[in-house]
Amino acid sequence: MKRRILITVTGPGRFRQFTLGQVVKWLLILAVLGLLSLAGGTWLYMKTLQERNTEAQLRERVLQRRIAMLHKRVESLNSRIALRRAELERLGDRLSDLETMMGETGDANLSTERRLANVTLSAAQVALLFEVVPNGAPLPMKGVTSAFGWRTHPITRRREFHAGIDLRAKGHEPVWTTADGVVEFAGYHKRSGFGNLVIIDHGFGFKTYYGHLRKVTVRKGDTLVKGDLIGISGNTGLSTAPHLHYEIRFLGRPLNPYRFIRWRKADYKTIFEKVKQVPWESFTAMIGHMAAQAVPPSSPPAPR
């Protein structure tokens, strides 16, 4: 008996029956499968579109954040440029005042460094400059045992930054201050490893450190003038042999002391080129004003 599909249609009080062949049956099956496939494909397509839309929204948010960050950086850079411009204008005004005091005519087209190089200080101004800024050696020079910069510590064997310079000395060399100032610290400083240490505040942002002393001859608060005895060299603290650890700092930042040790009045302008961390333009202008008005650089020290 052949397989057939019987379709019955019922109505009020009567019904009718229809019989379809095998071909019609497969056509219906294929139609149903096609509809199901179309529905599944449509669902996958909509899901893909939704995922792409979500990814696009995320990318847009990330892009907006980056744009906001760039705007902030631009604003920050603009603020720095404005501050730098104001600072340069202020330094230019101070240099103009100094040039006027020196009787020189400044050229506004020259750079600040060139204008500073063109300024010539009087003998009194140079003398004042060498009183307030550390210069020369703090003890009789016999050589350098460890320079300024990165090195391997001779005891701890760790690589670290050497913020000063180690000067060769016997265990009884006199150590004196290299500029006028006030003693900020005098005594044994265990935490730093410098042993007996003297710190002198010279004002204007400059400080000097004298470490590994055998003996300290000053006390905290003492007012000193350049060349005053502050101690005797030794080997205290974290040290392998007698020497003097000498540091110069400006606003807490270490400077290379060797350049100041070699600094001489005859060629005082060389320090302006070698040490860029100090704003020499405004500093020199201030020294000029102080010398012109005969104002001492700090509390008048009593010569010893």
Beta strands, then each sheet from edge to edge (+ up, - down):
strand 1: 5-11
strand 2: 14-20
strand 3: 144-146
strand 4: 149-152
strand 5: 159-162
strand 6: 165-168
strand 7: 174-176
strand 8: 181-189
strand 9: 195-203
strand 10: 206-216
strand 11: 223-224
strand 12: 229-233
strand 13: 243-250
strand 14: 253-255
sheet 1: 1+ 2-
sheet 2: 3+ 6- 13+ 10- 9+ 8- 11+
sheet 3: 3+ 6- 13+ 14-
sheet 4: 3+ 6- 13+ 10- 12+ 7-
sheet 5: 4+ 5-
end
